[in-house]
């Protein structure tokens, strides 16, 4: 029996709703796949806590998160709660930085009977991953880190940082991810997305990509400037497999791509470092629908599957890897049978009904 601990941060708004849904699905798959157990260590963090107590994560919370085998996060932030400089509460950015969670994995997949925003029938074939570096780039200067240069009330300068150490790790992760997908029948192609024609930092990013590529001769590589990539995600997203890019570029492109396959309610996310991983739906906290049984929990549930897949690899536990596959297949089967009809897509199913339908599909 493989035993793991997960630091659980429900956070704000619908983060609580979708976190509980994910726990329910994981508990259900454990009744079908034996061989592992999960101990949840709940940690309070977010804008609600900040509004009450002036701190964004409970005392000792960051240390506890790092001691766990993985971190699961519901959602952080409330538009009405902000720092004096106007920025929102975002302790999760600090967790990324503290634990070196450089590899932001954003899967984007079209499901049958889910909204497809492009008229071209090939949009049903969309199945790609945006790999977003998550600790530096322009987010190196995110407000939570206090690295901006503020010049009176006249000017603010934010630094975009690209380091060799992190970028080598990122590109190596990207090529290995492409290999993994290739072994599962995907194209196994890695595209470097940058702005190397304008910025020295981006030319450096691409140069390191080419250096790492020599270790992966079996993987086809490509290149795209970020503006052209945005265009191509509308013109021909079905032609892409894995894309690796800087932090801010990845933040924007992953939301754009998520919109092609229904919306942010389908946007799962893994942020992985050398020693731990953080898993979360990429959507916001949507406090206006919190507790109203309206949130689409599928992004969180699929993030839970990413977490199980990660833990299965880390602990050499086939049972957790199988559990991850079963959850992903249950979502596929549920959409194929038109048994998943989230309110987000104009359907008749709220958070609880969608969760129950995924659990039913596990059988």
N, C-alpha and C positions, 0 to 999 in steps of 0.2 A: 504494500500500500504506500503510494507516494503522498506525502502530506506537505501542503504549501500554505503560506500565509499571504493574504491579499490585504493591502491597506485600502480601505473603502472610504472614498470622499464623495458623499452624495452631492454636497455643494448647495447651490441655490436653485430656486424655481423648479422647473421640470426635471432638473438633475436628480431630485429625490425620487420622482415618479419612475424615470427610466432606469435608475439604479436598482430599485426594487424589482422592476420587471426583469432585468438581466439576472439578478440573483435567483428569481423564480425559474427562469429557463435553465440556468446552470444546475440548480437543484434537481430539476426534472431530468436533465440528461445524465446526471449522476445515478439515477435509478435504473438507467438503461446501460450505462457503461461503468462497470466497477473498476476499482484499482487506484482511485485517488480521492483525497478529501481536501477541502478548502476551509481554512480558519480565517474569518474576516475580522480585521481590526479597524473599527470605524473611527474616522478622524473628522472633526468638524473644521470646516474652512469655508471661506467665501465672503460675499458682501453682506449677507445677513449677520454673520458673526462680527464683521467689522463695524456695522452700524450699531450693534449692541455693546461691543467691548473694545473697539478701536484696534483690534488685531485681525489679520486676515486668515490665520490658521492657529488652532489651539496650541497652547504651550507644549513643546516637545513633539508637535505633529510632524514637522519636517524630518526629524531624526527617526521617528517611528515609521514614516513612509519609506525611508531608505533602508530600514531593517527588514521590510517585507520582501517577499519574492517578486511581487508585482504590485502596481498601484492601479486602482480603478477609480475614475473620476466621472461624476455625473455631468455637472455643468457649473461654471463659476461666473458670477457677476450679476448685478442688478443695475439697470440704467439709471435709477434714481440715487444710487449710492456711488459716490466718486471721491477721489482724492482732491485736495485743494487745487491741483494743477489741471483738473478736468478729466484725468484718466480714470478708467474703471479699476476695480479691485481685481487683481490677477496673480494670486500666489502660485498658480500652476506654471506661470512663466518662470518663476523663481525655482520651482522644482525641476523644470527642464534644465535650467542652468546648473543647479547644484549637483544633479546626478548625471550630467552629461548625456542627456537624451537627444542625441544628434540626429537620429534617423526617424523622421516623421513619415509614417506609412499611411497613405490615404487611398484605399481601394475605391474604384468607381465601376459599378457594374449595372447593366440594364437587366431588369427582371420582367418576365412575361406578365402582362396585365397591369403593370405599373406604368405611370405616365412616361412617355418618351417625347421630349420637347422638339425633336427634329423630325421633319416629315419623311426624310429618306429612310426606307425600310432597313438599311444597314445599321441604323442606330440601335436595333435590337441586338447587335453584336458587340456593343461597347463593353469592354472588360479590360480595364487598365489600372495602373497604380501610379499615383504621383508620390514620389519620394522627396520629401521636403526637409532640408536641413533645419533643425529646430533649436539650435542654441546660439547661432551667431548670425551672419548676414546683417540685414538692417535691424532685425530684432535684438541684436547685440545691444542696441541703444534703447530698448523698450524702457518705459518710465520706471518699471518696477526695479530695474537694475541701477538707476541713478547715474547713468553714464553720459547723458546728454550735456552738451556745453550750452549753458543758458547765458546769453549776453544781455543783461538788463532786461528791458521789455521790448527790445528791438530785434533780437535774432536768437534762433535756436539751431544748433548744429548736432545732427545725429550721425554717428559713425557706422558705416557698413564694414563689417569685419569678415574676412575670409582667411582662415589659417590653414596651413598645410596639414597639421595634425588632424584636425576635425574633417577636413575635406577628403583626405586619403581614406579615413574610416567610412565616410559617407559613400564615396564612389565604390569602395570595395563591397560595402553592404548592398549597393545597387546592383552590381554585377552578380553577387551571390543570389539576390532576390530574383533576378532575371533567370539565373540557372535553375532555381527552385521552380519557378513558373514553367520553364521549358520542360522540366521533368514531369510536370503535370499536364502537358499537352498545350500550353500556351506558346505564343511565338518566341518568347525569350529574347526580346530585343530591348536595348537600353538607349534612351535618347537623353543627351545632355542639353538642358534648357538653360540659357544664360543670356547675357548681353555683352558678349566678348568683343563685339565690334565697337563698343563705346567705352567700357570701363576696364581699367587695368585689373581690378579685382576679379572681374568675370573672365578675363583672358587667363588669369592665374587658375581660376576654377576649372576652365576647360583644359588647360595644360595638364593639371593633375589628373583629370579624367582620362586623358590619353595615356598618361604614364601607367595608371592602374589597369587600363584596358589590355596592356600587353600580357597580363597574367590570366586573361580570360579570352583566349582566342576563339572559343566556341560560341561567344555571345556577339551577335550583330549589334553594332552601335550606330547611332545617328546623332544629329545636332540640329538645334532649332533656337533662334533668338526668341525671347519670351513673348514679344509682340506677335511674331509669326505663329508661335505655339498657341496663343489665345485664339487667333484666327483659325488655326487648324483644328482646334477642339470643337469648333462649330462646323467647319467644312468636312472634316474626315476623322473624327475621334476614333473610329473603329480601326484605324491604321496604327494605333499606338499601343504599346504594351506597358513598359515601365519608363517613367520620366524622372530624372534626377535634377534638382534645382535648388537655388538659394531660398532662404527662409521666407522673405516677403513674396517673392515670385510664386513659391509653392502655396502660400496662404491664399493668394488670389486665384490661382489656377485651379486649386482643388475645390473651391466653392463654385467656380464656373462649371467645372466638370460635374460636380454633384447636381447642379441644376439640370443637366442633360438627362439624368436618370431618375428624376422625380423631385429631388430637393434635399435639404439638409437633414431631413428625418431618415435618410438612408446613408448618411456620411459617417462611416466608422473611421476610427483612427487608432494607430499604435505609435507610440514615441519610445524608441528603444535606444539604450546606451550599452556600454560594455558590461554593466553589472545589474541593471534592472530595466524594467519597462513600465510605461504609464499608458493606460488604455482608456479612451473616452470617445463618446460621440462628438463630432466636430461642430455640432450646432450650439446655439446659445441657451440661456436659461429660460427664456419665454415666460416670465413670471405671470403674464396675463392669463395663461391657461394652466398654471400650476394647480394640481389637485382637482382638476375638472374632468379628468379621464379623456383628454383630447390629444395628448402628446403621442407622437409616433415613436415607439420604443425601439424600432428596428436598428437604428444607428448604434444605440447602446448595446443591444443584444449581439449585433455583429461584431462590435468592439470586444464584447465578452468572448466571442469565438476566437478573435485574434489573440486575446490574452491566453486562452487555453492552448492555442497552437504554440505560442511563445513558451509557455511553461512546460509543455510537452517536450519541446526541443531542449530547453535548459536542463530539465531533470530526466531526460531520456525516458519519458513516460509515454508509452504508446496509447494508453487509455485516455490521457488528456488530449492528445493529438486527434484521436478518433472522436472524442466528444466535440471538439472544434468543428470537425468535418460534418458531424451530424447536425449541429446547429445551422451551419451554412446551408446544408442540403434541405433542412426543414424550411428555411426561408425561401429557397428556390421552389420547393414543392408547394409551399403555401401559396405563392404567387401564381404558379402554373395552374393550380386548381381553383384560382380566384377565391381562395379562402382567406387571403390577406387583403383587406380593403381599408387602409388607414384613413382617418378623417382628414389628415394632411392632404390626401389626394382626392378629396371630395367623396370618400367612401363613408360607410356606415359603422366603422369599428374604431372604438377608442383604445386607450392604452391597455386596459385590462383584456378586452376582447382580442386584440392583436397578440398579446402575450399568450393568452390561452390557445389561440390558433397555432402559434409556433410550437407550443408544448404538445398539442395534438399531432402536429406534423412530425414530431420526433418519433412517434410510434411507427 
